[in-house]
Amino acid sequence: MKLLVINAGSSSLKYQLYDMTDESVLAKGLVERIGMDSSILTHKPTGKEEVTEVSEILEHTTAIRKVLEKLTDKEHGVLESVEEIQAVGHRVVHGGEAFKGSALVTSEVKAEIRRLFDLAPLHNPPAILGINAAEKNMPGVPQVVAFDTAFHQTMEEKVYLYPIPKVLYKKHRVRRYGAHGTSHQYVSKVAADYLNRPIEDLKIITCHIGNGASMTAVQGGVSTDTSMGLTPLEGLMMGTRSGDLDPAVVTFVMNKEELSLSEANSMLNKHSGLLAISGSSSDMRDITDGMAEGDPNSTLAFEMYEYRLRKYIGSYAAAMNGVDVIVFTAGVGENSAIVREKVCENLTYLGVEIDPELNKVRSGDPRRISTPNSKVEVLVIPTNEELMIARDTYRIVQENQ
């Protein structure tokens, strides 16, 4: 089966085409600046040269049509015709309580995704645009949605409820949902396979740290706690998001600065985190460069970031009464040796010991960076959310044939 995985943003669309006989990627690409007359489509067929096209792409239906044209192009394509695509998988950030796993797209499923717009206003609306656009371009082809929140639906009530009036949960479903679930699920499974140990026997802390960042306690193969909450704002310090803070800070600052709800939300999501403390960048590469050059603001931003990461690891070790494996993944987790080094050198009380030389190695494969004497396995595992979506899509379509 050949299937297309789509990750639709408000002005962008990422895609990967899989052949599920061997889970190989036939092509992948990105459409940027949707809604403009200078949109950019970058298409990379496996084994062929990357091609870029600039054209007017005003909405997602046209974006997917352009992608399909590239996939079937005589020179740069990998398919004879669009009919070879037998299924489409979509990433959707928020599935609320309705979805405990991926689901076949129906009118009811789409209605539920729309109902959750309030909980993911930046992510769920573009996902619907992507689903509708795929349906228009490939009528009759099964569509499957995979939710970032689904993996965390195994959390217990004592974990996901907030200590606020329970009527807010009953009326508005205010609770912890988490995010990056597809990534946390993928790397925890890969970790168990890499170590050749049953995942049911492992206590794993997965650190998905990129521009957005979250951490999950995975015990016995299921999510028991995660750092993001009702929205992706809670938890770790991130590129432009504040992460945890005293809730009274919000109302205090709104009053002092006369901010609207929208302005306060923008401050916390787009103008906080590494960007706010460094004063210059939300990119960890820039932060570590600035720190090496002696910039005090970059140094402070890094130290705050590392400290909060370490605190969460400690809290999840306590929550699970121990930890067997710590996994670093996503942009910062996979590529920043200094972040991994500084976090781990302050986890010696857990018996963590990393090999400095192994930690410096850059590789696209799962690898161990802990020493043989370390009581906790420390792994770096490249995440692959698209492959998880492809696997779920394949399974669900097969089940519904």
PANUKE-544568 format. One line per 10 residues: number of its first residue (from 1); their letters; for each residue x, y, z of N, C-alpha, C. Coordinates in steps of 0.2 Angstrom, whole numbers, m for minus. Layout:
<vexdrens>
NUM) a) X:Y:Z:X:Y:Z:X:Y:Z; ... $
</vexdrens>
This chain:
<vexdrens>
1) mkllvinags) 4:m6:0:0:0:0:4:6:0; 3:11:m4:6:18:m4:1:22:m1; 4:26:4:0:31:7:3:38:8; 0:43:9:2:50:10:1:52:17; 6:55:20:5:58:27:6:65:26; 1:69:29:0:76:28:0:79:35; 4:84:36:4:89:42:3:96:40; m3:98:40:m5:104:38:m5:110:43; m2:115:42:m2:121:46:m6:127:42; m6:132:46:m11:138:43:m8:140:36 $
11) sslkyqlydm) m2:140:36:1:143:29:7:138:26; 7:132:29:11:127:26:8:120:26; 12:116:23:9:109:22:15:104:21; 17:100:26:22:95:25:19:88:23; 23:85:19:20:78:16:26:73:16; 24:67:16:28:61:15:24:56:12; 27:53:7:24:47:3:27:41:5; 24:36:8:26:29:10:24:24:6; 29:19:5:27:12:2:27:8:8; 21:5:11:21:2:17:23:m6:16 $
21) tdesvlakgl) 25:m8:10:27:m15:10:34:m15:14; 38:m10:14:44:m10:18:45:m3:22; 39:1:22:39:7:26:45:12:23; 46:12:17:51:16:14:47:23:12; 51:28:12:49:35:10:50:36:3; 45:36:m1:46:37:m9:48:45:m10; 45:49:m7:46:56:m8:43:60:m2; 46:66:m1:44:71:4:45:78:2; 41:82:6:42:89:4:38:94:8; 38:100:6:35:105:10:32:111:6 $
31) verigmdssi) 26:113:7:23:119:4:23:125:9; 26:130:7:27:136:12:23:142:9; 21:146:13:18:153:11:11:152:8; 7:147:10:1:146:7:m3:152:8; m7:155:3:m11:161:4:m7:167:0; m1:165:m3:2:171:m6:4:169:m13; 5:174:m17:7:173:m24:14:171:m25; 18:170:m20:25:168:m20:26:162:m16; 21:157:m16:22:151:m12:27:147:m15; 30:143:m10:36:139:m12:35:131:m11 $
41) lthkptgkee) 35:127:m16:35:120:m15:41:117:m16; 44:113:m11:50:110:m11:49:102:m11; 51:99:m16:49:92:m17:56:88:m18; 56:82:m13:62:78:m13:60:71:m15; 61:69:m21:59:61:m22:66:57:m20; 65:52:m17:70:48:m15:74:45:m21; 81:47:m20:85:44:m26:86:49:m32; 82:55:m31:82:60:m36:84:67:m33; 85:72:m37:87:78:m35:81:82:m32; 82:86:m27:77:90:m25:75:96:m30 $
51) vtevseileh) 68:97:m30:66:102:m35:62:108:m31; 62:114:m33:58:119:m30:54:123:m35; 48:124:m33:44:128:m38:41:134:m34; 41:140:m37:37:146:m34:31:147:m38; 26:148:m35:19:149:m39:14:152:m34; 8:154:m36:3:156:m32:m1:150:m30; m1:150:m23:m5:144:m20:m9:148:m14; m16:149:m16:m20:153:m11:m23:149:m6; m24:143:m6:m27:139:m1:m25:131:m2; m27:127:3:m24:121:4:m26:116:m1 $
61) ttairkvlek) m32:117:m4:m34:112:m10:m29:113:m16; m27:119:m17:m22:120:m22:m15:117:m20; m13:118:m14:m7:115:m12:m7:108:m13; m12:104:m11:m12:97:m12:m12:95:m19; m16:99:m23:m16:97:m30:m8:98:m33; m5:103:m31:2:104:m33:7:98:m31; 6:96:m25:9:91:m22:8:84:m26; 2:83:m28:0:77:m32:3:77:m39; 3:84:m42:7:85:m48:14:83:m48; 17:85:m42:24:83:m42:25:76:m41 $
71) ltdkehgvle) 21:73:m37:22:65:m36:21:61:m42; 17:64:m47:16:60:m53:19:63:m59; 24:68:m58:28:71:m63:32:66:m67; 33:66:m73:37:61:m77:44:62:m75; 47:68:m74:54:68:m72:55:68:m65; 51:71:m60:52:71:m53:48:67:m49; 43:64:m52:38:60:m48:40:53:m46; 36:50:m42:38:43:m40:31:38:m41; 26:41:m44:20:38:m45:18:38:m53; 15:33:m55:12:33:m62:5:38:m62 $
81) sveeiqavgh) 2:37:m57:m5:41:m56:m7:42:m49; m11:46:m48:m13:48:m41:m17:42:m38; m20:38:m42:m24:32:m40:m20:27:m36; m13:27:m37:m9:23:m33:m9:24:m25; m11:30:m24:m11:32:m16:m18:29:m14; m17:25:m9:m23:21:m7:m26:23:0; m22:28:3:m24:31:10:m20:37:11; m23:41:16:m20:47:18:m20:48:25; m15:49:28:m15:50:36:m13:58:37; m17:60:42:m16:67:44:m14:68:52 $
91) rvvhggeafk) m10:72:53:m8:74:60:m13:79:62; m16:78:68:m20:83:71:m18:84:78; m17:90:81:m14:91:87:m19:89:93; m25:91:93:m30:90:99:m35:85:97; m36:80:101:m41:75:100:m46:75:106; m44:80:111:m48:80:117:m49:73:121; m55:72:124:m56:66:127:m60:61:122; m61:63:116:m65:59:112:m61:54:108; m54:55:108:m50:50:104:m45:48:108; m45:41:109:m39:38:113:m34:34:108 $
101) gsalvtsevk) m35:36:102:m31:33:96:m33:36:90; m29:34:85:m31:37:78:m37:34:76; m40:38:71:m47:36:69:m48:37:61; m52:33:58:m54:34:51:m59:41:51; m57:45:46:m61:51:45:m68:50:43; m73:53:47:m80:53:45:m82:60:46; m89:61:45:m92:68:46:m92:69:53; m93:64:57:m93:64:65:m86:66:68; m81:63:65:m74:64:67:m72:71:66; m74:74:60:m72:81:58:m76:86:62 $
111) aeirrlfdla) m82:84:64:m86:88:68:m83:89:75; m80:83:78:m77:83:84:m71:87:84; m67:87:79:m61:91:78:m62:98:78; m68:100:74:m70:107:74:m72:109:81; m75:105:85:m78:107:92:m72:108:96; m66:105:95:m60:106:99:m56:112:96; m58:116:92:m54:122:89:m52:127:95; m56:127:100:m55:132:106:m48:129:110; m47:123:110:m42:120:113:m35:120:109; m36:121:103:m30:121:98:m31:126:93 $
121) plhnppailg) m32:132:94:m34:137:89:m29:138:83; m23:136:85:m17:137:79:m16:131:75; m19:125:78:m17:119:75:m23:115:72; m29:114:75:m34:110:73:m38:113:67; m39:120:66:m42:123:60:m38:121:54; m31:122:54:m27:120:48:m28:112:46; m28:108:51:m29:101:50:m35:99:46; m41:103:48:m47:102:45:m46:104:37; m43:110:36:m42:112:29:m38:107:25; m33:103:29:m29:98:25:m33:92:24 $
131) inaaeknmpg) m38:90:28:m42:84:27:m47:86:21; m50:92:22:m55:93:16:m51:94:9; m45:97:9:m42:97:3:m40:91:0; m38:86:5:m36:79:2:m42:76:0; m48:77:3:m54:74:1:m56:76:m6; m55:83:m7:m57:86:m14:m52:83:m19; m46:82:m18:m41:80:m23:m41:73:m24; m43:69:m19:m43:62:m19:m50:59:m17; m55:60:m20:m62:58:m17:m62:50:m17; m65:48:m11:m65:41:m11:m59:37:m7 $
141) vpqvvafdta) m54:41:m7:m48:38:m4:m49:38:4; m48:33:8:m49:33:15:m44:38:18; m46:42:23:m42:47:27:m42:44:34; m36:45:37:m35:43:44:m32:49:48; m35:51:54:m32:56:58:m28:53:64; m22:56:66:m18:54:71:m17:60:76; m19:59:82:m19:64:87:m13:65:92; m10:71:92:m5:72:97:m7:70:104; m13:71:106:m15:70:113:m17:63:114; m18:58:109:m21:52:111:m17:47:115 $
151) fhqtmeekvy) m10:48:114:m6:43:118:m7:45:126; m9:51:128:m9:53:135:m16:52:138; m20:49:134:m27:47:137:m27:42:142; m21:39:143:m20:33:148:m19:36:155; m18:43:156:m16:46:162:m22:45:167; m21:44:173:m26:44:178:m29:51:180; m35:50:183:m39:56:184:m35:61:189; m31:58:194:m27:62:199:m22:65:195; m20:63:189:m14:66:185:m17:72:181; m22:70:177:m25:75:172:m29:81:175 $
161) lypipkvlyk) m32:80:181:m37:85:183:m32:91:186; m35:97:186:m32:103:189:m35:104:196; m32:106:201:m35:108:207:m39:114:207; m44:115:203:m48:120:202:m55:118:202; m61:122:203:m67:120:203:m69:114:198; m71:109:200:m72:103:196:m78:104:190; m82:109:192:m87:111:187:m84:113:180; m78:116:181:m75:118:175:m72:112:170; m71:107:173:m70:101:170:m76:98:167; m81:98:171:m88:95:169:m91:99:163 $
171) khrvrrygah) m90:106:163:m93:110:158:m89:111:152; m82:112:153:m78:114:148:m72:109:146; m72:104:150:m67:99:149:m60:102:150; m59:106:155:m53:109:157:m49:104:161; m43:101:158:m39:96:161:m32:96:157; m28:92:159:m22:91:156:m23:86:150; m21:88:144:m21:83:138:m14:81:136; m9:86:136:m3:84:133:m2:85:126; 4:84:123:5:85:116:11:81:114; 13:81:108:18:77:105:18:69:107 $
181) gtshqyvskv) 11:67:108:10:60:110:13:55:105; 12:57:98:15:52:93:22:51:94; 26:57:95:33:56:96:35:52:102; 32:54:108:33:51:114:32:43:113; 27:41:110:25:34:109:30:31:105; 32:34:99:37:31:95:44:30:98; 46:35:101:53:34:104:53:30:110; 48:29:114:48:24:119:48:17:117; 44:16:111:44:9:108:51:8:105; 54:13:102:61:12:99:66:10:104 $
191) aadylnrpie) 65:14:110:70:13:115:70:6:118; 64:3:119:63:m4:121:66:m9:116; 64:m8:110:67:m12:105:75:m12:104; 77:m6:105:85:m5:105:88:m8:111; 85:m8:116:88:m11:122:86:m19:123; 82:m21:118:79:m28:118:76:m30:125; 72:m25:127:69:m27:133:61:m26:132; 57:m29:136:50:m28:135:48:m21:138; 44:m17:134:42:m11:136:38:m11:142; 34:m16:143:30:m17:149:34:m17:155 $
201) dlkiitchig) 41:m18:155:45:m19:161:49:m12:162; 48:m7:158:52:m2:158:49:5:161; 53:9:164:51:16:166:55:20:162; 52:24:158:55:28:153:53:35:153; 58:40:153:56:47:153:58:49:146; 54:52:142:55:54:135:55:61:135; 60:64:132:61:71:132:61:74:125; 55:76:123:54:79:116:56:86:116; 62:88:115:64:95:116:66:98:109; 62:102:106:63:106:100:61:114:102 $
211) ngasmtavqg) 59:117:97:56:124:99:50:124:103; 46:119:102:41:117:107:44:111:111; 42:110:117:46:105:121:41:102:126; 41:95:127:37:92:132:41:85:134; 39:83:140:42:77:143:36:73:145; 37:66:145:32:61:147:35:56:151; 32:54:156:33:48:160:29:42:157; 33:37:154:30:31:151:32:25:155; 27:22:158:28:17:162:24:11:160; 27:5:158:24:m1:156:21:1:149 $
221) gvstdtsmgl) 24:5:145:22:7:138:17:12:137; 14:14:143:9:19:142:11:26:146; 8:31:144:9:38:146:6:39:153; 9:40:158:6:41:165:7:48:167; 11:52:164:11:60:165:14:63:160; 13:69:159:16:73:153:16:80:155; 21:84:152:22:91:155:17:96:152; 15:95:146:10:100:143:3:99:145; m1:104:146:m7:103:149:m13:104:145; m18:108:147:m24:110:143:m22:112:136 $
231) tpleglmmgt) m16:116:135:m13:118:129:m6:117:129; m2:118:124:5:117:123:9:122:127; 6:126:131:10:131:134:13:129:141; 9:124:144:12:122:151:18:118:150; 22:118:156:28:113:156:34:116:156; 38:114:151:45:116:150:46:123:148; 51:126:149:53:132:145:55:130:138; 52:134:134:53:133:126:56:138:123; 56:138:116:59:143:112:56:150:113; 49:150:112:45:156:113:40:156:118 $
241) rsgdldpavv) 39:150:121:33:149:126:36:149:133; 33:151:138:35:152:145:36:146:148; 31:141:147:31:135:151:28:137:158; 29:133:163:26:134:170:28:141:173; 22:144:176:23:150:179:17:151:184; 18:155:189:13:157:194:7:160:190; 1:157:190:m5:159:186:m7:166:187; m5:169:193:m7:176:195:m2:181:191; 3:178:189:8:183:184:4:185:179; m1:181:176:m5:183:170:m9:189:171 $
251) tfvmnkeels) m13:188:177:m18:194:178:m14:200:181; m9:199:184:m5:205:187:m2:209:181; 1:205:176:4:209:171:m1:212:166; m7:208:165:m12:211:161:m15:218:164; m15:218:171:m18:224:174:m12:230:174; m6:228:175:m1:233:175:0:236:168; 0:231:163:2:233:156:m4:235:152; m10:234:155:m17:235:151:m17:231:145; m15:224:146:m15:219:140:m22:216:139; m24:215:133:m30:211:132:m29:204:133 $
261) lseansmlnk) m34:200:133:m33:192:133:m28:190:127; m30:193:121:m26:191:115:m18:193:116; m17:199:119:m10:201:120:m7:197:125; m10:195:130:m7:191:135:m5:184:133; m10:181:129:m9:175:126:m3:175:121; m2:180:117:3:181:113:10:182:116; 10:186:122:16:186:126:18:180:128; 14:176:131:16:169:134:18:164:129; 15:164:123:16:159:118:21:161:113; 22:168:111:26:170:106:32:174:108 $
271) hsgllaisgs) 32:177:114:37:182:116:40:180:123; 40:174:124:43:171:131:48:166:130; 50:162:135:55:157:134:62:159:133; 65:155:129:72:157:127:73:164:124; 68:166:120:68:172:116:68:178:121; 63:177:126:63:183:131:69:184:135; 72:178:138:77:179:142:84:181:139; 85:178:133:91:179:129:91:186:126; 84:188:124:83:195:121:85:195:114; 87:189:111:90:189:104:87:183:100 $
281) ssdmrditdg) 86:177:103:84:171:99:80:166:103; 76:162:99:73:157:102:76:150:100; 82:150:96:85:145:93:91:143:98; 91:136:100:96:134:105:103:135:102; 104:134:96:110:135:93:113:142:94; 109:147:93:111:154:94:112:155:101; 108:152:106:109:152:113:116:150:115; 118:144:113:124:141:115:130:144:112; 129:147:106:134:151:103:135:157:107; 130:161:109:130:167:113:134:165:120 $
291) maegdpnstl) 132:159:123:135:157:129:142:156:128; 145:153:123:152:152:121:155:159:121; 152:164:118:155:170:117:155:175:123; 152:172:129:152:175:135:146:180:136; 140:179:132:135:184:133:131:181:139; 130:186:144:126:184:150:119:182:149; 116:185:145:109:184:143:108:177:140; 112:175:136:112:168:133:113:163:138; 118:165:142:120:160:148:114:159:153; 111:164:154:105:164:159:100:160:156 $
301) afemyeyrlr) 98:161:149:93:158:146:94:150:146; 101:148:144:102:141:144:102:138:151; 104:141:156:104:139:163:97:138:165; 92:142:164:85:141:166:82:136:162; 84:135:156:81:130:151:83:123:154; 90:122:155:93:116:158:90:114:165; 89:119:169:87:118:176:80:115:176; 76:118:172:69:116:171:68:109:168; 72:108:163:72:101:161:74:96:166; 79:97:170:81:93:175:76:92:181 $
311) kyigsyaaam) 73:97:182:68:97:187:62:92:185; 60:92:179:55:88:177:57:81:177; 63:79:175:66:72:175:66:70:182; 68:74:187:67:72:194:60:71:196; 56:75:194:49:74:196:46:67:194; 47:66:187:45:60:184:48:53:187; 54:54:189:58:48:192:54:47:199; 52:52:202:49:52:208:42:49:207; 38:51:202:31:49:201:31:42:199; 36:39:196:36:32:194:40:28:199 $
321) ngvdvivfta) 43:31:204:47:27:209:53:24:205; 56:28:201:62:26:198:62:27:190; 68:26:187:68:27:180:73:22:177; 72:19:172:76:14:168:80:17:162; 76:22:159:78:25:153:76:32:152; 81:36:150:80:43:148:81:44:141; 76:46:137:77:47:130:77:54:128; 82:57:124:82:63:121:80:63:114; 75:67:112:73:67:105:71:74:102; 69:75:96:67:81:93:73:86:92 $
331) gvgensaivr) 72:92:89:78:96:87:84:97:92; 82:99:98:87:101:103:89:94:106; 85:90:107:87:83:111:91:79:106; 90:79:100:94:75:95:101:78:94; 101:85:94:107:88:91:111:92:96; 109:94:102:113:98:106:116:94:111; 122:92:110:126:88:115:127:92:122; 128:99:121:129:102:128:123:102:132; 117:102:129:111:102:133:110:95:137; 111:90:133:111:83:136:117:82:141 $
341) ekvcenltyl) 123:85:140:128:85:145:126:88:151; 124:94:151:123:98:157:117:95:161; 112:93:157:106:89:161:109:83:165; 112:79:161:114:72:164:120:73:169; 124:78:169:129:79:174:126:81:181; 120:83:181:117:84:187:111:79:189; 112:73:186:107:68:188:111:62:191; 117:63:194:121:58:196:118:54:202; 113:58:206:110:55:211:105:49:209; 103:49:202:99:44:200:104:38:197 $
351) gveidpelnk) 111:39:197:115:34:194:117:35:187; 115:41:184:116:43:177:123:45:176; 126:42:171:133:43:169:134:43:162; 135:48:158:136:48:151:143:48:149; 144:45:143:151:45:140:151:51:136; 156:56:138:157:62:134:158:61:126; 162:56:125:163:55:117:157:53:114; 154:48:117:147:45:114:142:51:113; 142:55:118:137:61:118:139:66:112; 145:66:110:147:71:104:145:68:97 $
361) vrsgdprris) 144:62:97:143:58:90:136:61:87; 136:62:81:130:64:78:128:59:73; 122:56:74:120:51:70:112:51:69; 110:48:63:103:48:62:99:42:65; 103:38:68:101:31:71:100:32:79; 96:28:82:96:27:89:103:25:92; 105:28:97:111:27:100:111:28:108; 116:24:111:116:25:118:122:30:120; 121:34:124:126:39:126:128:38:134; 125:34:137:127:32:144:133:27:144 $
371) tpnskvevlv) 136:27:150:142:22:150:139:15:153; 143:10:152:141:3:155:140:3:162; 143:8:166:142:8:173:135:12:175; 132:16:170:127:20:172:121:16:174; 117:18:179:112:14:182:105:15:178; 106:21:174:100:23:169:103:23:162; 99:20:158:101:20:151:99:27:148; 104:30:145:102:37:142:103:36:134; 98:37:130:98:36:123:96:43:119; 99:43:113:96:48:109:93:45:103 $
381) iptneelmia) 87:46:102:83:43:97:79:48:92; 81:48:86:78:53:81:70:51:81; 66:56:82:59:55:82:56:54:74; 51:50:74:48:49:67:41:49:68; 37:55:69:30:55:69:27:53:63; 30:55:57:26:53:51:26:46:50; 31:42:52:31:35:52:25:32:56; 25:35:62:19:32:67:13:33:64; 12:39:61:5:41:58:4:36:52; 9:35:48:9:30:42:7:23:45 $
391) rdtyrivqen) 10:21:50:8:14:53:1:14:55; m1:19:59:m8:19:61:m13:19:55; m12:23:50:m16:24:44:m16:17:41; m11:14:40:m11:7:36:m15:2:40; m14:2:47:m18:m3:51:m25:m1:51; m27:5:52:m34:7:52:m38:5:45; m35:7:40:m37:6:33:m38:m2:32; m33:m5:34:m34:m13:33:m39:m16:37; m40:m13:43:m46:m15:48:m53:m14:45; m53:m8:41:m60:m6:39:m61:m8:32 $
401) q) m57:m12:29:m58:m14:22:m63:m20:22 $
</vexdrens>
